[in-house]
Amino acid sequence: MSKLEKLLQRIKNNPKTVRFEEIEKLLLRRGFNESQAGGGSSHYTFKKDDVFVTIPRHGKFVEEIYIRQAIVAMGL
């Protein structure tokens, strides 16, 4: 099992303790493009074809609802 597969499994099992860098890595490896609104916004938008997911970067962990949305957007 590769490191990415292990990370994905850990995120699916416990979506409450996921750091922004971890979900960002998975989305980028799955072919999503990342963009950030101007003006110092803390919200990052990931896009692949016509699928969008926006994840704010606040605090130590990303909120569970955003992780679940990212998992659905990746088709997992």
Number of C-alpha atoms within 10 A of each C-alpha: 5 7 8 13 11 11 16 18 12 13 20 15 10 12 20 16 15 19 18 19 12 15 20 18 13 18 21 14 11 12 13 21 15 15 12 14 10 8 6 7 10 12 15 17 15 21 18 16 8 5 11 15 20 16 20 15 16 12 9 10 15 21 19 15 12 17 23 16 15 21 19 12 17 17 8 9
